[in-house]
Amino acid sequence: MWNKDEVRGKVDQAKGSVKESVGKARNDEDLRNEGEADRIAGNIEEGFGKGRRKVGEAIKDLGDKLGK
């Protein structure tokens, strides 16, 4: 199950991709660059969320093993 960081990261990636495409179509370098920055930030946020989820799962697994 995705956490909030992963979802926000995916949304930012999609938003960035749209901005990049519109920027390219309009020949608007600023909008294209803004889209690229949003997309990259989304990748980072999603990666952070995945890491956070993995740590949480590992802690839960450890707790389950210790509880037995």
BABA-389168 format. One record per residue (C-alpha): z, y, x. Coordinates in steps of 0.1 Angstrom, whole numbers, plus 2048, in hexadecimal, padded with zeros to 3 digits. Layout:
ZYX ...
END
This chain:
800800800 7F682280E 81183D813 80D86280C 80186A82F 7E585082E 7DA85D80C 7DA882817 7C8878837 7AC867822 7AA88580B 7A789D82A 78C887839 778887819 77C8AD815 7728B2839 75389D836 7488B1817 74E8D2829 73A8C5847 71D8BA832 71C8DB81F 7208EF83F 7028DC84E 6ED8E182E 6F590682D 6F290A853 716917852 72590E874 74891B86A 74990584B 73C8E785F 7578EC879 7728F085F 7678CF84F 7678BE870 78B8CB877 7968BF854 78689D85A 79789987C 7B98A486F 7B588B853 7AE86F86C 7CE87987F 7E387B85F 7D6859853 7DE84A875 801858874 805849851 7F982785C 811828879 82E832862 82581684A 8237FC866 846806873 854805850 8457E284B 8537D686C 8767E3864 8747D2842 8697B1852 8867B486B 89E7BA84F 89179C83C 89578685A 8B8792861 8C278E83D 8BA76883E 
END
